[in-house]
Amino acid sequence: MPAPYPYGETLRILRTGPPPTGPDGKPLRDDRGHPLPGPDESFDLHGCVVTPRQELPQVGGAEQQARDTVIVGYTVYAPPGSDVRTTDGALVRGRRCGITGQPGDWGRSPFTGTPGPVQFAADLVTG
């Protein structure tokens, strides 16, 4: 079934726009010299499939014997053409996540010709 998935989840993609610039074209900075954040450009992404992703302990090690599964984030399959960037964050099931790695576009299915999803890793942000 092509995306968006009718029973999929809605995620909030957290995006900050480009920083404001001064007359010289350089980013404006705060009192401590840090660039000022740009405007909020966040948006909802509807019809996503969200699957938990676990941390895999070393095979055969002590951690594998005495450790429960630890969920470190999610693998998300978003509808075709979704604009997700490595600089974005995501609010997944009420938890703030960072986008890790380059989102991958599956292209077209060789079986149906329908567009495939955009897949990305959303890692839980801790600390």
Disulfide bonds with the S-S distance in Angstrom:
none
